[in-house]
Amino acid sequence: MIDDVLEDIIDDKRDLTEEEAYKCMDDLISGDYPDVKVAAFLIALRMKGETIDEITGLTKSMKNHAVQIDYDPDEYLIETCGTGGDTFKTFNVSTASSIIASAGGAKISKHGNRSVSSKFGGADALEALGINIKLSPEQVINSIEKCNFAFIFAPIYHKATKNVMMIRKELKTRTVFNVLGPISCPSNVTARLTGVYDPDLVEPIARVASNLGVKRGMIVHGFDDEGNPAMDEVSNIGKTKVAFIDHGDIEVKYISPHDFGLEFSNPDDIRAPESSEEHLKIIYNIIDNVTDTSKDKARLDLCLMNSACILYLTEKVDSLEEGVELSRKIVEDGTARK
């Protein structure tokens, strides 16, 4: 299929159908194409601009080639992650937020890898906390059933795309895989909290997520205190652009810390530290409800906001403000530590 469409993409900027995109991913995974042609296809797509149908088709194929996790709980199963590639680097917010929300009853399937664009990725953080990240499908299901949380280590489940990943690494530039990774979780997620590096991606990725079976979701991009695009998560230093997914309906709006019953924080209080040891200490301080300094309070607020989104999307609470209240209670009474 790549041979059939490559010139059309380059010469005419023709958009692919979902079926064509699906078959192109099949080609990429097959390993039958030379690296130079795979690279040309990825760059041509980027130069044209990937469409919703293209991202949907590529992701469906990628998910179907992955090691499958056959698990369908009676309640929402949510994935929490970010694309990376954002300009404002924070500590590992999604990991700490997931720990809090899982203690509040949300069933979380967190799909990710080691750090690429951040200093301390989700896999790095969980491994440092003593959590086994290399789980089999059976272990993933058992962990979600018993702990409401499991980490799905992408290299184990997406072995078929290994050859493409090497080409992507050599290109050293963004490709569609920057978006595909966070939305190609092999478990049957029905809810999603995903941060994206570009606010213009919020609505398109929401539509892709809906095409992939997500019933409730928030695709988000956070801004800084000066209104600049900043982070691939809900922001407590500026507004956040959100595409809300509700059973096929998509609504795009802006929210702020006030919607969570909180105040804005100082940007310097939530910046990423330099070392992995400092990252780990921040996560422990959040879980242990340490609020001695303005940095402690700002970091905790940021995690409470993101945890609140998870609890809201999985219908454990009726509003984002209620989500913050429940998340704070979980931290203060020590439930998150357990």
Secondary structure, DSSP 8 states (H G I E B T S, - for coil): -HHHHHHHHHHH-----HHHHHHHHHHHHHT-S-HHHHHHHHHHHHHH---HHHHHHHHHHHHHHS-------SS-EEEEEE----SS-BS-HHHHHHHHHHHTT-EEEEEE-S-SSSSS-HHHHHHHTT------HHHHHHHHHHHSEEEEEHHHH-GGGHHHHHHHHHHTS--THHHHHHH--SS---EEEEE-SSGGGHHHHHHHHHHTT-SEEEEEEEE-TTS-EEESS--SSS-EEEEEEETTEEEEEEE-GGGGT-----GGGSB--SSHHHHHHHHHHHHTT--SSHHHHHHHHHHHHHHHHHHHHTTSSSSHHHHHHHHHHHHHTTTTT-
